[in-house]
């Protein structure tokens, strides 16, 4: 039974999702930008 569960193709549901306009914009931007630019942008926003 464990082997069957481990090898069976299962639809994986989305676990993390953005809530709010700013978070959705950041998630969309992070999808198309380099990692260093996303980190830099997050750092700038977090510092205020």
Secondary structure, DSSP 4 states (H G I P E B T S, - for coil): -HHHHHHS--PPPP-----SHHHHHHHHHHHHS-HHHHHHHHHHHHH-
